[in-house]
């Protein structure tokens, strides 16, 4: 992967995670119900524009495209080399998901159960959605990555919805590309492919976002292996995507973007145009976008996953502290400068907490992979028989 692509991905990963966290900070602390009814200063309108659900959900769509590009496309290229790949691939992918997911789930369980008890009556954990989700039986489902597919998500950490899907996209991809690898017997290759098909069907039955998200993920993989770009100018590709998402932000908001098939149309346009940027950058002979060359992009990208996976339950505690400091229902009042300041302060706290969390989890991914490769027996590749 070229430096231009790598730098761009680093920048996009942490910015997308920040957009999701900012949207949730806005939901918790800022009420802009009068945004269209009263006159406001320019920064208020900028805040309203940037903190929308359209952008936050769109950021998750971008995550799926990036994941398909980084994982799916690379795996397909590796399989075509004719060398056995599946064991190490599954170790690497499982390590990537679970080294953050398990500690993030443990953090969520602790903060939610303790918070539910000690902050009772403050209006934080009393929401019917949270009351229904705070059930211990949902924890095992999350540990096997079936949250938001076959089972609800435990507690307040709604951001975990995409991680279960992400894990199964990894597994299905690894199995589905087996026919490309000559290192395995023909029967083994097609058995793996058949298992992938069965998994797709089984995980799509509940009618969740899984199947559509999988198409988006595969689109990212396609951008990694496509033989030629659709256009040569990376700036034109970026401009088209930016204009499209801006238009979609202005014309879709609130319940509108959740309506079918509008949601799928918006997500498809976002995914297609973003994948086009990645495809264009693959064939760019320069150093990529100048704005992506700063070193802090890589540093922030290194804990973007942790930020995404941990910010929600921490925000719930910060909401409780705000209720204690300013009064119950304070966050439901029309936004004042104090509300924006508290929201930005909360964003800084979850950002810092994610960095600390990542030092014990995400930053140790390579160590976990190395340990698992050493401990898990590696069967010799099945002898190839036939085509």
Beta strands, then each sheet from edge to edge (+ up, - down):
end
